[in-house]
Amino acid sequence: MNDLHTGPLARELAARLGASALINEAGDRNDVDLNRLSAVHDAAPQFLEALTALVDDGLQRHPRLCVLMVHGWNVVQPAVDIGLGVRPSPATLVGGGESAVSERFAASALPRLAARLAAHGIAATPGLRYPARARENLLQVFTGRYRTDERPPVSRLARLAERVDALQLELSLPLRLPGTWRDAFVDACAAAFGDDGAAEPHAWPAWITEGPQPTESLALELVAPGLSGLAAIDPHGGRLLLFPDDGRLLTFTGERVGRHDADRVAGLRVTLTATGEVELAYDGPMLAFPDTTPFVDLERGLATAGATQAEVRLRLTPSHGASDEACPFGRVDGYARIGAMHHQVAGHGVRSRREVGFAARPRAALRLADGTVFVARGADGILCRDGTHVPLTRCTIRDDGASAEVTVAAADGTQAQVAVEIAHRLPVVPGVPGADRIVFVSCRHGGAPAGWLTL
């Protein structure tokens, strides 16, 4: 699943660069991992032979050769992590030594590629996420590590490495899916490898984050006529999920790899202001899915995705209070432009300093038709009525698929039992062995958007 669309992309790159290509479009990593040298040698010797033949043929006709290994990275930020076979640092970026590129390549073509990508709005990082430095990584055969290997097919290819500059390209989803972002990536590569770069800067664009980074998350849930959403920024990355009423799902996911401000990951920014407001801004690609079930079977789900451009501006204004005393619930206003569609957002939502996710369940954040609000996480939470908060002591949820019944009890003796209609269901199978499925549910009450449940 990580490498969806890399075959057609490799073929397109080869055509633009006038290069040879060796493409796997059928073999599954669970059968043979073609990025693991011992697996290739033992179980797919024909792959190793074909690669050696291509490299040898190229070196018969050229003094040096560049080998690009095209892989996939399942994030939505427009990004390429360029593995050089070594741990990234200012010292290793000069090439030579144990890296898979020469000093000359590292001072010319490599920073030229990074600069060309940046000019197209694509972040380039030097193997911060995928450095290709593990001993068994296939890129290591071009570092000189295996020149005296006792396996003749391996050492035969490794001895050619002296005249080869090799890169592992981990490409995010928009760069692999057909569309404008993939076109931009191919154009950047064609420009970087197609000119002599005499006027290009011989340094990478900035890739190290400076300044403080977040220590906790900031999450926003919202519902409005026509559009609902979930968003979060945390120390690891950021997410934005939008649910139009037509049943589709649009997602952005990003990792905090490379250069990001504390309140930003790639094109997503979520900021808590001094007065308790939450400001959300997003500019960039999103994945568009035909339904809300892609995270049940991620491989099948990603195969149905397409990339679209989005611009989102949202602001949550607390219903009462200010600063640290501000109510977590409030009005949400703004807009979302998704491809050719434009949603004007006028709804409500709730903020949290802890991300909605693998937290205590059941979880509810609802505004009822009479204006009563309750926000519950397990047995903890508040009931908000007329600007007054009362602690909750209990929250239970019963779900029959089309509707849910929510029961809460507050410390002042208030009890409420509410039936809500389910508008959207987002089932997620966590990537943790033995973990139960989680379902995020957008609800209506009295015919109006009410909020979110986590089951």
C-alpha positions as CSV (number, residue, x, y, z in Angstrom):
1,M,0.0,0.0,0.0
2,N,2.9,2.4,0.6
3,D,3.9,2.3,-3.0
4,L,0.6,2.8,-4.8
5,H,1.1,4.6,-8.1
6,T,4.9,4.4,-8.0
7,G,5.1,2.1,-11.1
8,P,3.3,4.6,-13.4
9,L,5.2,7.5,-11.9
10,A,8.6,5.7,-12.4
11,R,7.7,5.1,-16.0
12,E,6.7,8.8,-16.5
13,L,10.0,9.9,-14.8
14,A,12.0,7.6,-17.1
15,A,10.3,9.0,-20.2
16,R,11.0,12.7,-19.2
17,L,14.6,12.0,-18.2
18,G,15.5,9.7,-21.0
19,A,16.3,7.0,-18.5
20,S,15.9,3.3,-18.2
21,A,13.4,1.9,-15.7
22,L,13.0,-1.2,-13.6
23,I,9.5,-1.4,-12.3
24,N,7.7,-3.7,-9.9
25,E,3.9,-3.5,-10.4
26,A,2.8,-6.9,-9.3
27,G,5.1,-8.3,-6.5
28,D,3.9,-7.8,-2.9
29,R,6.3,-6.8,-0.1
30,N,4.7,-9.6,2.1
31,D,6.1,-12.1,-0.4
32,V,9.4,-10.5,-1.3
33,D,10.7,-7.2,0.0
34,L,12.6,-5.8,-3.0
35,N,14.1,-3.0,-0.9
36,R,15.9,-5.6,1.4
37,L,19.1,-6.8,-0.1
38,S,19.1,-10.3,1.4
39,A,15.5,-10.9,0.3
40,V,16.4,-9.8,-3.2
41,H,19.4,-12.1,-3.4
42,D,17.7,-15.1,-1.9
43,A,14.1,-14.9,-3.3
44,A,14.3,-12.5,-6.4
45,P,17.7,-13.0,-8.0
46,Q,16.2,-12.0,-11.4
47,F,15.5,-8.5,-10.0
48,L,19.2,-8.1,-8.9
49,E,20.4,-9.4,-12.2
50,A,18.1,-6.9,-14.1
51,L,19.3,-4.0,-11.9
52,T,22.9,-4.9,-12.4
53,A,22.4,-5.2,-16.2
54,L,20.8,-1.7,-16.4
55,V,23.5,-0.1,-14.3
56,D,26.3,-1.8,-16.3
57,D,24.7,-0.8,-19.6
58,G,24.3,2.8,-18.5
59,L,28.0,3.0,-17.4
60,Q,29.0,1.6,-20.8
61,R,27.6,4.7,-22.4
62,H,28.1,7.4,-19.7
63,P,31.0,8.3,-17.3
64,R,28.6,8.4,-14.3
65,L,25.0,7.2,-13.6
66,C,22.3,8.4,-11.3
67,V,19.9,5.8,-9.8
68,L,16.6,7.0,-8.4
69,M,14.7,4.5,-6.2
70,V,11.0,5.6,-6.2
71,H,9.1,4.7,-3.0
72,G,5.8,5.9,-1.4
73,W,5.2,7.7,1.9
74,N,1.6,7.8,3.1
75,V,1.3,11.5,4.1
76,V,-0.6,14.2,2.2
77,Q,1.8,17.1,2.6
78,P,3.7,17.8,-0.7
79,A,7.0,16.3,0.3
80,V,10.0,14.2,-0.8
81,D,12.3,12.6,1.8
82,I,15.6,12.0,-0.1
83,G,17.6,9.1,1.4
84,L,21.3,9.2,0.9
85,G,22.1,6.1,2.9
86,V,23.5,7.9,5.9
87,R,22.1,9.7,9.0
88,P,21.3,13.2,7.8
89,S,23.5,16.0,9.1
90,P,25.3,19.0,7.7
91,A,28.4,16.9,7.6
92,T,26.9,14.0,5.6
93,L,25.1,16.3,3.1
94,V,28.5,17.0,1.5
95,G,28.5,13.4,0.0
96,G,31.3,10.9,-0.2
97,G,32.3,8.7,2.7
98,E,29.5,6.2,3.5
99,S,26.8,8.0,1.5
100,A,25.4,6.8,-1.8
101,V,26.4,10.0,-3.6
102,S,29.7,11.6,-4.5
103,E,30.9,15.0,-3.2
104,R,30.4,16.5,-6.7
105,F,26.8,15.3,-6.9
106,A,26.1,16.5,-3.4
107,A,27.3,20.0,-4.3
108,S,25.4,20.3,-7.6
109,A,22.6,18.0,-8.6
110,L,21.4,17.2,-5.1
111,P,20.8,20.8,-3.9
112,R,19.6,21.7,-7.3
113,L,16.9,19.0,-7.0
114,A,15.9,20.3,-3.5
115,A,15.7,23.9,-4.8
116,R,13.6,22.9,-7.9
117,L,11.2,21.0,-5.7
118,A,10.9,23.9,-3.3
119,A,10.1,26.2,-6.2
120,H,7.1,24.0,-6.9
121,G,5.9,24.1,-3.3
122,I,7.3,20.6,-2.5
123,A,9.4,20.2,0.7
124,A,12.6,18.3,0.3
125,T,14.3,16.7,3.3
126,P,17.6,14.8,3.4
127,G,16.4,11.4,4.7
128,L,14.9,12.8,8.0
129,R,12.2,10.1,7.9
130,Y,13.7,7.5,5.5
131,P,17.5,7.8,5.4
132,A,18.0,4.4,3.7
133,R,20.8,3.8,6.1
134,A,19.8,0.3,7.4
135,R,22.4,-2.3,6.4
136,E,19.9,-4.3,4.4
137,N,18.4,-1.4,2.5
138,L,18.9,-1.8,-1.2
139,L,20.4,1.7,-1.5
140,Q,23.3,0.4,0.6
141,V,24.6,-1.6,-2.3
142,F,25.6,1.8,-3.8
143,T,27.5,3.0,-0.8
144,G,30.6,0.7,-1.2
145,R,29.6,-1.3,1.9
146,Y,29.1,-4.5,-0.2
147,R,32.1,-4.3,-2.6
148,T,33.7,-7.4,-1.0
149,D,30.5,-9.2,-0.2
150,E,30.9,-13.0,-0.5
151,R,27.7,-13.2,-2.6
152,P,28.9,-12.7,-6.2
153,P,25.6,-11.1,-7.5
154,V,25.8,-8.6,-4.7
155,S,29.5,-7.7,-5.0
156,R,29.2,-7.5,-8.8
157,L,26.6,-4.7,-8.5
158,A,28.4,-3.0,-5.5
159,R,31.6,-2.7,-7.5
160,L,29.8,-0.4,-10.0
161,A,28.9,2.0,-7.1
162,E,32.1,4.0,-7.5
163,R,30.6,5.6,-10.6
164,V,26.9,5.8,-9.4
165,D,25.0,8.4,-7.4
166,A,22.0,6.8,-5.9
167,L,18.9,8.4,-4.1
168,Q,15.9,6.8,-2.4
169,L,12.9,9.1,-3.0
170,E,10.1,8.7,-0.6
171,L,7.1,10.5,-2.2
172,S,4.0,11.7,-0.4
173,L,0.6,10.7,-1.8
174,P,-0.2,13.8,-3.9
175,L,3.1,13.5,-5.7
176,R,2.2,9.9,-6.8
177,L,-1.5,10.3,-7.6
178,P,-2.2,11.6,-11.1
179,G,-2.7,15.3,-11.1
180,T,-1.0,18.7,-10.8
181,W,1.2,17.8,-7.8
182,R,2.6,14.8,-9.6
183,D,3.2,16.9,-12.7
184,A,5.0,19.5,-10.6
185,F,7.3,16.8,-9.1
186,V,8.2,15.4,-12.6
187,D,8.8,18.9,-13.9
188,A,11.1,19.6,-10.9
189,C,13.1,16.5,-11.6
190,A,13.3,17.2,-15.3
191,A,14.7,20.7,-14.6
192,A,17.1,19.5,-11.8
193,F,18.6,16.7,-13.8
194,G,18.3,18.4,-17.2
195,D,20.5,21.5,-16.8
196,D,24.1,22.1,-15.8
197,G,23.0,24.1,-12.7
198,A,25.8,26.7,-13.1
199,A,23.6,29.5,-11.7
200,E,21.9,27.3,-9.0
201,P,22.7,27.7,-5.3
202,H,24.8,24.8,-4.1
203,A,23.1,24.5,-0.7
204,W,19.9,22.8,0.5
205,P,16.9,24.9,1.3
206,A,16.5,25.2,5.1
207,W,15.3,21.9,6.5
208,I,15.9,22.1,10.2
209,T,13.2,23.5,12.5
210,E,14.2,26.4,14.7
211,G,12.4,27.6,17.8
212,P,10.1,25.8,20.3
213,Q,7.9,22.9,19.2
214,P,4.6,21.8,20.7
215,T,4.5,19.6,23.7
216,E,0.7,18.8,23.5
217,S,-2.0,18.7,20.9
218,L,-4.7,21.2,20.0
219,A,-7.8,19.6,18.4
220,L,-11.0,21.1,16.9
221,E,-14.3,19.4,16.1
222,L,-16.9,21.2,14.2
223,V,-20.3,20.7,12.6
224,A,-22.2,22.9,10.3
225,P,-24.9,22.6,7.6
226,G,-23.2,21.0,4.6
227,L,-19.9,20.3,6.2
228,S,-18.4,18.7,9.4
229,G,-14.7,18.3,10.3
230,L,-12.0,17.2,12.7
231,A,-8.6,18.8,12.9
232,A,-5.5,18.5,15.2
233,I,-1.9,19.6,15.5
234,D,0.4,17.8,17.9
235,P,4.1,17.1,18.5
236,H,4.1,14.4,15.8
237,G,2.1,16.0,13.0
238,G,-1.3,17.3,11.9
239,R,-4.6,16.2,10.5
240,L,-7.6,17.7,8.9
241,L,-10.7,15.7,7.9
242,L,-13.7,17.2,6.2
243,F,-17.1,15.5,5.7
244,P,-19.3,17.1,3.1
245,D,-23.0,16.1,3.2
246,D,-22.6,14.3,-0.1
247,G,-20.9,11.4,1.8
248,R,-17.4,11.9,0.7
249,L,-14.3,12.3,2.9
250,L,-11.4,14.7,2.4
251,T,-8.2,14.3,4.4
252,F,-4.9,15.9,5.0
253,T,-2.3,14.1,7.1
254,G,1.2,15.4,7.7
255,E,4.2,14.5,9.8
256,R,6.5,17.0,11.6
257,V,9.4,16.1,9.4
258,G,11.5,19.0,8.2
259,R,10.9,22.6,8.9
260,H,7.6,23.5,10.6
261,D,6.5,26.2,13.1
262,A,5.0,25.1,16.4
263,D,1.4,25.6,15.3
264,R,1.9,24.4,11.7
265,V,2.5,21.2,9.8
266,A,3.0,21.8,6.1
267,G,-0.1,23.7,4.9
268,L,-2.1,23.3,8.1
269,R,-2.1,25.8,10.9
270,V,-4.1,25.5,14.1
271,T,-3.6,28.2,16.7
272,L,-5.1,28.9,20.1
273,T,-5.3,32.7,20.7
274,A,-4.8,34.5,24.0
275,T,-8.6,35.0,24.2
276,G,-9.4,31.3,23.8
277,E,-10.3,31.4,20.1
278,V,-9.0,28.6,17.7
279,E,-7.9,29.8,14.2
280,L,-7.5,27.1,11.5
281,A,-6.0,27.7,8.1
282,Y,-5.2,25.2,5.4
283,D,-3.8,25.6,1.9
284,G,-2.7,22.6,-0.1
285,P,-3.7,19.2,-1.4
286,M,-6.3,16.9,0.2
287,L,-7.2,13.3,-0.6
288,A,-10.8,12.9,-1.7
289,F,-12.5,9.5,-1.0
290,P,-15.9,8.5,-2.3
291,D,-17.0,7.4,1.2
292,T,-15.9,7.5,4.9
293,T,-14.5,4.0,5.2
294,P,-10.9,4.1,3.8
295,F,-9.3,3.6,7.2
296,V,-10.9,0.2,7.6
297,D,-8.8,-1.3,4.9
298,L,-6.1,1.3,4.2
299,E,-4.6,-0.3,1.1
300,R,-8.0,-0.6,-0.6
301,G,-9.0,2.8,0.7
302,L,-6.0,4.6,-0.7
303,A,-6.5,3.0,-4.1
304,T,-9.9,4.9,-4.3
305,A,-8.4,8.3,-3.5
306,G,-7.8,11.3,-5.8
307,A,-6.0,14.5,-5.0
308,T,-7.7,17.9,-5.0
309,Q,-6.7,21.4,-3.9
310,A,-8.2,22.9,-0.8
311,E,-8.3,26.2,1.0
312,V,-9.9,26.3,4.4
313,R,-10.3,29.2,6.9
314,L,-12.2,28.6,10.2
315,R,-12.4,30.3,13.5
316,L,-14.0,29.0,16.7
317,T,-15.2,31.8,19.1
318,P,-15.9,30.6,22.7
319,S,-19.5,30.9,23.7
320,H,-18.5,32.7,26.9
321,G,-15.4,33.5,28.9
322,A,-11.9,34.4,27.7
323,S,-8.3,33.2,27.9
324,D,-7.9,30.1,30.1
325,E,-11.4,30.5,31.4
326,A,-13.0,30.4,27.9
327,C,-15.6,27.7,27.3
328,P,-14.2,24.9,25.0
329,F,-17.5,25.1,23.1
330,G,-18.3,27.9,20.7
331,R,-19.4,29.2,17.3
332,V,-17.4,28.2,14.2
333,D,-17.4,30.5,11.1
334,G,-15.4,30.5,7.9
335,Y,-15.2,28.8,4.6
336,A,-13.8,25.8,2.8
337,R,-13.0,25.7,-0.9
338,I,-12.4,22.1,-2.1
339,G,-11.7,21.8,-5.8
340,A,-14.6,23.5,-7.5
341,M,-16.9,23.4,-4.4
342,H,-17.3,26.2,-1.9
343,H,-18.7,25.7,1.6
344,Q,-19.6,28.7,3.7
345,V,-19.3,27.4,7.3
346,A,-21.6,28.7,10.0
347,G,-21.9,26.2,12.8
348,H,-20.4,25.2,16.2
349,G,-17.6,23.1,17.6
350,V,-15.4,22.3,20.5
351,R,-11.7,22.6,21.1
352,S,-9.5,20.3,23.1
353,R,-5.9,20.5,24.3
354,R,-5.8,16.7,23.9
355,E,-6.4,15.2,20.5
356,V,-9.5,13.3,19.7
357,G,-8.4,9.8,19.1
358,F,-7.3,6.9,21.3
359,A,-8.5,8.6,24.4
360,A,-11.0,7.5,27.0
361,R,-14.3,6.4,25.5
362,P,-17.2,6.9,25.2
363,R,-16.7,10.6,24.2
364,A,-19.3,13.2,23.3
365,A,-19.3,16.8,22.4
366,L,-22.9,17.9,21.6
367,R,-25.0,21.0,21.4
368,L,-28.7,20.1,21.8
369,A,-31.6,21.9,20.2
370,D,-32.4,23.7,23.5
371,G,-28.9,25.1,23.6
372,T,-27.6,22.8,26.3
373,V,-24.0,21.7,25.7
374,F,-22.1,18.8,27.2
375,V,-18.5,17.7,26.5
376,A,-17.6,14.3,28.0
377,R,-14.5,12.2,27.9
378,G,-15.3,8.9,29.7
379,A,-16.6,9.9,33.1
380,D,-15.0,13.4,32.9
381,G,-16.5,16.4,31.4
382,I,-18.8,19.4,31.7
383,L,-22.4,20.4,31.2
384,C,-22.7,24.0,29.9
385,R,-25.9,25.9,30.3
386,D,-26.4,29.6,30.3
387,G,-22.7,30.2,30.7
388,T,-22.3,28.0,33.7
389,H,-20.3,24.7,33.8
390,V,-21.3,21.8,36.0
391,P,-19.0,18.7,36.2
392,L,-20.3,15.5,34.6
393,T,-20.2,12.2,36.5
394,R,-21.3,9.8,33.9
395,C,-21.7,9.5,30.1
396,T,-22.9,6.4,28.3
397,I,-23.7,6.0,24.5
398,R,-25.7,3.3,22.8
399,D,-25.4,3.1,19.0
400,D,-27.6,1.2,16.6
401,G,-25.9,2.4,13.4
402,A,-28.4,5.0,12.3
403,S,-28.9,6.7,15.6
404,A,-27.4,6.9,19.1
405,E,-28.7,7.4,22.6
406,V,-26.5,9.5,24.9
407,T,-27.1,9.5,28.6
408,V,-25.2,11.9,30.9
409,A,-25.4,12.7,34.6
410,A,-24.0,15.9,36.2
411,A,-22.8,16.7,39.7
412,D,-25.8,18.9,40.5
413,G,-28.2,16.0,39.9
414,T,-29.1,16.9,36.3
415,Q,-29.6,13.9,34.1
416,A,-30.3,13.9,30.4
417,Q,-31.1,11.2,27.9
418,V,-30.8,12.3,24.3
419,A,-31.4,10.6,20.9
420,V,-29.3,11.9,18.1
421,E,-29.3,11.0,14.4
422,I,-26.0,9.9,12.9
423,A,-24.9,11.9,9.9
424,H,-21.4,10.6,9.2
425,R,-19.5,7.6,10.5
426,L,-15.7,7.3,10.3
427,P,-14.5,3.8,11.3
428,V,-10.8,3.5,12.0
429,V,-8.8,0.3,12.6
430,P,-5.8,1.4,14.7
431,G,-2.4,0.2,13.6
432,V,-1.9,-1.4,17.0
433,P,-2.2,-5.2,17.4
434,G,-5.3,-6.1,19.3
435,A,-6.7,-2.6,19.4
436,D,-10.5,-2.2,19.0
437,R,-12.0,-0.4,16.1
438,I,-12.8,3.3,16.8
439,V,-15.7,5.1,15.2
440,F,-16.0,8.8,15.0
441,V,-19.7,9.9,14.5
442,S,-21.1,13.2,13.4
443,C,-24.6,13.8,14.8
444,R,-27.8,15.8,14.4
445,H,-30.3,16.7,17.0
446,G,-33.7,18.3,16.2
447,G,-32.7,18.3,12.6
448,A,-29.6,20.5,13.1
449,P,-25.9,19.6,13.3
450,A,-25.2,18.7,17.0
451,G,-21.6,17.5,17.3
452,W,-19.4,14.5,17.5
453,L,-19.3,11.2,19.4
454,T,-16.4,8.7,19.7
455,L,-17.5,5.1,20.1
